């Protein structure tokens, strides 16, 4: 049994290597894939045939003559027409649902108020929306690759457990299992359901569907009712030992400061969260706190890019400009260059699109820390 499992995992690794190569070098030949991957030509040929049959790849209708004496080849590219990804964001006040191509093109999107914030009710609402979308996808002969779900909380992506989502009132919720059970009537397997924190997912929307490695290291900061960060280092999400990394909304900016929803005082959320901003109209002070937070993230991770998303960031561009200026002031004091600050490419849909990107992220990296999916459990 172990030998069989090892062979299956090896095959998945080899498939992912080829997919990543084709993504980075469209119109590549089988011979070139063998050269780049180090796999034998026969292995590449067999795996490419599988990937073509499963609509991961597509090949050109005409061959291309290689330079010199090489045989004509048929260029390969990712198939962006048949396979789709579903991303769901369970926010504090709404549910967002998107369906994207493998390239991150949004094909459909839906937003509905969160009808009931209890975990069971939220799972049922998500399942209803996904079930309707699956019917539409089947009618269009599109193939569902998987479903990603994001939410504002600390998520252990190995166990599928939500440790804490204070703005939803959730603690120790086995959300992946609950969502998988709600989706089972629609023929969706547990192994095709992925769970992640909203900021981590949003970071993937930029990384997988943007410039990829050119943006790395990348930090995505969501400024909404809660404040969180997603960090990408070395081609992976940095989520910490149990998924708690990036919970910057509950890092402390002021000793004995305002009371936070998590029970502590002086958290970032109490100064730049949406509720705090609604109470305090002093944008200059809020921008100072945001600039301080960005400086701390720069000192910790030395990112190439910090992306700002969430309602507060998107609706208050002047606030972002002030925070950027504050960050630059900190950088000048040390003689260092501040990271680039940009706003989310997908706007308010960043976490939902990122949840869709999460599915692709796992398929391209079968040795990712989510062991449940690697072993097919």
C-alpha positions in Angstrom: 0.0 0.0 0.0 2.8 2.4 0.9 4.6 1.7 -2.4 1.4 2.5 -4.3 0.9 5.7 -2.3 4.4 6.7 -3.0 4.1 6.1 -6.7 0.8 8.1 -6.8 2.4 11.0 -4.9 5.5 10.9 -7.3 3.1 11.0 -10.2 1.3 14.0 -8.8 4.6 15.8 -8.2 5.7 15.2 -11.8 2.4 16.4 -13.1 2.7 19.6 -11.0 6.2 20.2 -12.3 4.9 20.1 -15.9 2.0 22.3 -15.1 4.2 24.9 -13.5 6.6 24.8 -16.4 3.8 25.3 -19.0 2.3 28.1 -17.0 5.6 30.0 -16.9 6.5 29.1 -20.5 3.4 28.9 -22.8 3.8 27.3 -26.2 6.4 25.0 -24.9 7.2 21.6 -26.6 7.2 18.2 -25.0 10.9 17.9 -25.7 11.6 21.2 -24.0 9.5 20.0 -21.0 11.6 16.9 -20.7 14.8 19.0 -20.8 13.6 21.5 -18.2 12.0 19.0 -15.9 14.7 16.3 -16.0 12.0 13.7 -16.7 12.3 11.1 -19.5 10.6 11.9 -22.8 8.3 8.9 -22.4 7.2 10.0 -18.9 6.6 13.6 -20.2 4.6 12.2 -23.1 2.4 10.0 -20.9 1.7 12.8 -18.4 1.0 15.4 -21.1 -1.5 13.0 -22.6 -3.3 12.7 -19.2 -3.2 16.5 -18.7 -4.6 17.0 -22.2 -7.4 14.5 -21.6 -8.3 16.1 -18.3 -8.3 19.6 -19.9 -5.4 21.0 -17.9 -3.5 21.6 -21.1 -4.3 22.3 -24.7 -2.1 21.9 -27.7 -1.8 24.0 -30.9 -3.5 22.8 -34.0 -0.3 23.2 -36.1 3.2 22.0 -35.4 6.2 24.3 -35.2 9.5 23.5 -36.8 12.3 23.7 -34.3 15.6 25.5 -35.2 18.3 23.2 -36.7 17.6 19.6 -37.3 15.0 19.1 -34.6 11.6 17.4 -35.4 8.5 19.6 -35.6 6.8 20.0 -32.3 3.2 20.8 -31.1 3.3 23.7 -28.6 1.5 23.2 -25.3 -0.3 25.8 -23.2 -2.7 25.9 -20.2 -6.3 25.2 -21.1 -8.2 28.3 -19.8 -11.5 27.3 -21.4 -12.7 24.1 -19.7 -11.4 23.9 -16.1 -12.8 26.3 -13.5 -12.2 27.2 -9.9 -14.8 28.3 -7.3 -13.9 30.7 -4.5 -16.0 31.6 -1.5 -15.5 34.3 1.0 -17.5 34.1 4.3 -17.2 37.7 5.5 -18.7 39.2 8.6 -21.7 40.6 6.8 -21.9 38.8 3.5 -21.0 35.8 1.4 -19.1 36.3 -1.9 -18.9 33.6 -4.5 -16.8 33.7 -7.7 -16.0 31.2 -10.5 -12.7 31.8 -12.3 -10.7 30.3 -15.1 -7.3 28.8 -14.4 -5.9 32.2 -15.4 -7.9 34.1 -12.8 -10.5 35.5 -15.2 -13.8 36.0 -13.2 -16.5 34.1 -15.1 -19.3 34.7 -12.6 -19.7 36.4 -9.2 -22.4 36.6 -6.6 -22.7 38.5 -3.3 -25.4 37.9 -0.7 -25.9 39.1 2.9 -24.8 36.5 5.5 -28.2 35.3 6.6 -27.0 33.7 9.9 -23.5 33.9 11.4 -23.6 30.5 13.1 -21.2 28.0 11.4 -23.9 25.5 10.5 -26.1 28.1 8.9 -23.2 29.7 7.1 -22.2 26.3 5.6 -25.7 25.7 4.4 -25.9 29.1 2.8 -22.6 28.5 1.0 -23.7 25.1 -0.1 -26.9 26.5 -1.6 -25.0 29.1 -3.6 -22.4 26.6 -4.7 -25.0 24.0 -5.7 -26.8 26.5 -8.0 -23.5 27.5 -9.6 -22.5 23.8 -10.1 -25.7 23.3 -12.1 -24.9 26.3 -14.3 -21.3 25.0 -14.8 -22.6 21.6 -15.8 -24.9 23.1 -18.4 -21.9 24.9 -19.9 -19.8 21.7 -19.8 -17.2 23.3 -17.6 -15.1 21.1 -15.2 -14.9 22.1 -11.6 -11.4 21.7 -10.2 -12.2 22.4 -6.6 -13.6 24.9 -4.1 -11.7 27.2 -1.9 -13.3 28.9 1.1 -11.8 31.9 3.0 -13.0 33.7 6.2 -11.7 36.3 8.7 -10.1 34.0 11.3 -7.1 31.9 12.2 -7.3 28.7 10.1 -5.3 25.5 10.4 -5.3 24.4 6.8 -4.0 20.9 7.8 -6.9 20.0 10.1 -9.5 22.4 8.6 -10.1 23.8 12.0 -11.0 27.5 12.6 -9.2 28.3 15.8 -10.7 31.8 16.3 -12.8 34.1 14.1 -13.7 36.8 16.7 -15.8 39.0 14.4 -17.9 35.9 13.5 -18.0 34.7 17.1 -16.4 31.3 16.1 -14.0 29.3 18.2 -12.7 25.8 17.5 -15.0 25.2 14.5 -14.2 22.2 12.2 -15.3 24.2 9.2 -13.7 22.2 6.4 -15.6 19.1 7.5 -18.8 21.0 8.0 -18.6 22.6 4.5 -17.7 19.3 2.9 -20.7 17.6 4.5 -23.0 20.4 3.2 -21.5 20.1 -0.3 -21.6 16.3 -0.4 -25.2 16.2 -1.9 -23.8 18.0 -5.0 -21.1 15.3 -5.6 -18.2 17.4 -4.3 -15.6 15.4 -2.4 -14.0 16.6 0.8 -10.6 16.4 -0.8 -11.7 19.0 -3.3 -12.6 21.6 -0.6 -9.8 23.9 0.7 -9.9 26.3 3.6 -7.8 29.4 4.3 -7.8 32.7 6.2 -9.1 35.6 4.0 -5.8 37.6 4.0 -3.8 34.5 3.1 -6.3 33.7 0.3 -6.2 37.3 -1.0 -2.4 37.2 -1.1 -2.8 34.2 -3.5 -5.1 36.2 -5.8 -2.1 38.5 -6.4 0.5 35.8 -6.5 -1.2 33.1 -8.6 -3.1 35.4 -11.0 -0.6 38.2 -11.0 3.2 38.5 -11.5 4.0 35.5 -9.3 7.6 35.2 -8.2 8.3 38.7 -9.4 6.2 39.9 -6.4 7.8 37.7 -3.8 8.1 38.2 -0.9 4.6 39.6 -0.8 2.4 40.7 2.1 -1.3 41.3 1.6 -3.0 43.4 4.3 -6.8 43.4 4.6 -8.3 46.4 6.3 -12.0 45.7 7.0 -13.9 45.1 10.2 -10.9 43.0 11.1 -7.3 43.5 10.0 -5.2 40.6 8.8 -2.1 39.8 6.7 -1.3 37.1 4.2 2.4 36.4 3.6 4.0 34.6 0.7 7.6 33.5 1.1 9.6 31.0 -1.1 6.6 30.2 -3.3 4.4 29.2 -0.3 2.0 30.8 2.1 3.6 31.4 5.4 0.8 30.3 7.8 2.7 29.4 10.9 2.7 26.2 12.9 -1.1 26.1 13.4 -2.4 28.8 11.0 -2.1 31.7 13.3 0.6 33.6 11.3 -0.6 36.9 9.9 -3.2 37.7 12.6 -1.8 41.3 12.7 -5.2 42.7 13.7 -4.6 41.3 17.1 -1.0 42.4 17.5 -0.7 45.1 20.1 -0.1 48.8 19.2 -0.8 50.3 22.6 -0.5 48.9 26.1 -3.9 49.0 27.9 -5.5 50.5 24.8 -9.1 50.2 23.6 -10.9 46.8 24.2 -10.8 44.5 21.2 -13.3 41.9 20.0 -10.7 39.2 20.9 -10.7 40.2 24.5 -7.3 41.9 24.6 -6.6 45.7 24.6 -4.8 47.9 22.2 -5.0 45.7 19.2 -4.4 47.0 15.7 -8.1 46.4 14.9 -9.1 48.9 17.5 -7.3 51.7 15.7 -7.7 50.9 12.0 -10.5 48.3 11.8 -13.7 49.5 10.0 -15.6 49.9 13.3 -12.8 52.0 14.8 -12.6 54.2 11.7 -16.4 54.7 11.7 -16.2 56.1 15.3 -13.0 58.1 14.8 -13.1 60.4 11.8 -9.4 61.5 12.3 -8.0 60.0 9.1 -4.5 61.4 9.8 -4.2 59.5 13.1 -5.5 56.3 11.5 -3.0 56.7 8.7 -0.2 57.1 11.2 -1.2 53.8 12.8 -1.5 52.1 9.4 2.0 53.4 8.4 3.4 52.1 11.7 1.9 48.7 11.0 3.3 48.7 7.5 6.7 49.6 8.9 6.5 46.7 11.3 5.6 44.3 8.5 8.5 45.6 6.4 10.9 45.1 9.3 9.6 41.5 9.9 9.4 40.2 6.3 11.3 42.7 4.1 8.7 42.3 1.3 9.0 43.4 -2.2 5.4 44.4 -2.3 2.7 45.1 0.3 -0.8 45.0 -1.2 -3.7 46.7 0.6 -7.2 45.5 0.3 -10.5 45.4 2.2 -13.3 47.9 2.4 -11.3 50.6 4.4 -8.4 50.5 2.0 -10.5 50.5 -1.2 -12.9 53.2 -0.1 -10.3 55.5 1.3 -7.4 56.0 -1.2 -6.3 59.2 0.5 -5.8 57.2 3.7 -3.6 54.8 1.9 -1.5 57.7 0.4 -0.9 59.1 3.9 0.1 55.7 5.2 2.4 55.2 2.3 4.0 58.6 3.1 4.4 57.6 6.7 6.1 54.3 5.7 8.5 56.2 3.4 9.4 58.5 6.3 10.3 55.5 8.4 12.4 54.1 5.5 14.3 57.3 4.9 15.2 57.5 8.6 17.2 54.2 8.1 18.4 54.9 4.6 16.5 52.0 3.3 14.0 51.7 0.4 10.4 51.1 1.4 8.5 48.3 -0.3 6.1 49.0 -3.1 2.5 49.7 -1.8 -0.3 48.9 -4.1 -4.1 48.2 -3.8 -5.7 44.9 -4.5 -6.0 43.9 -8.1 -9.4 42.3 -7.5 -10.8 44.9 -5.2 -13.5 43.7 -2.8 -13.4 40.3 -4.5 -9.8 39.7 -3.6 -10.5 37.1 -0.8 -13.1 35.2 -2.9 -10.8 35.1 -6.0 -7.9 34.2 -3.7 -10.0 31.2 -2.4 -10.3 30.1 -6.0 -6.5 30.6 -6.4 -6.0 28.5 -3.3 -7.3 25.4 -5.2 -4.8 26.0 -8.0 -2.1 26.6 -5.5 -2.6 23.2 -4.0 -2.8 21.4 -7.3 0.5 22.9 -8.4 2.2 22.0 -5.2 1.3 18.5 -4.0 3.8 18.6 -1.2 2.0 21.5 0.4 1.5 21.2 4.1 -2.1 20.2 3.7 -1.4 16.4 4.1 -5.1 15.5 3.9 -5.1 16.3 0.2 -1.7 14.9 -0.5 -2.7 11.5 0.8 -6.2 11.6 -0.7 -8.1 11.3 2.6 
